[in-house]
Amino acid sequence: MGPLTVFDGSTSVWHTHDARSDEHSIQETLQLVDQGDMRILEKGRELAWKASDEPRAAQHCGMHGVLAAYLLLSAT
């Protein structure tokens, strides 16, 4: 299986390589939470990004269920 990258529109907000790099990245954890929402937590467990905060209607980002399905399909 290849690397996983999460995009907010056209901007990468999390990548599996970033999560593995202890020296250079403050973002540690990617979580799928209630009803398909997603969030990224910093190493101090503070919220760094949440998909449903700024949904992009044309791309269906942040829509419950759609985002989780997209991630599962993209990771395979």
C-alpha positions as CSV (number, residue, x, y, z in Angstrom):
1,M,0.0,0.0,0.0
2,G,1.3,3.5,-0.9
3,P,1.3,6.6,1.2
4,L,-1.9,8.4,2.2
5,T,-2.3,12.2,1.6
6,V,-5.2,14.3,2.8
7,F,-6.1,17.4,0.8
8,D,-8.2,20.5,1.8
9,G,-9.1,21.6,-1.7
10,S,-5.8,21.5,-3.5
11,T,-3.6,22.0,-0.4
12,S,-2.1,18.9,1.3
13,V,-2.9,19.1,5.0
14,W,-1.5,15.7,6.1
15,H,0.6,12.9,4.7
16,T,1.8,9.6,6.1
17,H,5.4,10.7,5.6
18,D,4.7,13.9,7.8
19,A,3.3,11.8,10.6
20,R,6.4,9.6,10.7
21,S,8.9,12.4,10.9
22,D,9.4,13.2,14.6
23,E,11.8,16.0,14.0
24,H,10.1,18.2,11.4
25,S,6.3,17.7,11.8
26,I,4.0,18.8,14.7
27,Q,1.1,16.9,13.2
28,E,0.8,13.4,14.5
29,T,-2.6,11.8,14.3
30,L,-5.3,11.5,11.6
31,Q,-8.7,10.4,13.0
32,L,-11.9,9.5,11.3
33,V,-14.6,10.5,13.8
34,D,-18.4,10.6,14.2
35,Q,-20.4,10.3,10.9
36,G,-17.3,10.4,8.7
37,D,-15.8,13.7,9.8
38,M,-12.0,13.8,10.0
39,R,-9.5,15.7,12.1
40,I,-5.7,16.0,12.4
41,L,-4.2,16.3,15.9
42,E,-0.8,17.8,16.8
43,K,1.7,15.9,18.9
44,G,0.4,17.7,22.0
45,R,-3.1,16.4,21.1
46,E,-4.4,19.9,20.1
47,L,-6.7,20.0,17.1
48,A,-4.8,21.3,14.0
49,W,-7.5,20.8,11.3
50,K,-11.0,19.5,10.9
51,A,-12.6,18.6,7.6
52,S,-16.1,19.8,8.5
53,D,-14.9,23.3,9.5
54,E,-14.7,24.6,5.9
55,P,-16.5,22.2,3.6
56,R,-16.0,22.7,-0.1
57,A,-19.4,22.1,-1.6
58,A,-18.3,21.4,-5.1
59,Q,-15.8,18.8,-4.0
60,H,-18.0,17.3,-1.3
61,C,-15.2,17.7,1.3
62,G,-16.4,17.5,4.8
63,M,-19.7,15.9,3.9
64,H,-20.5,13.1,6.3
65,G,-19.8,9.6,4.8
66,V,-18.5,10.9,1.5
67,L,-15.1,11.9,2.9
68,A,-14.6,8.6,4.7
69,A,-15.5,6.6,1.6
70,Y,-13.1,8.7,-0.5
71,L,-10.2,8.1,1.9
72,L,-10.8,4.3,2.0
73,L,-10.9,4.1,-1.8
74,S,-7.8,6.4,-2.2
75,A,-5.8,4.3,0.3
76,T,-6.2,1.1,-1.6
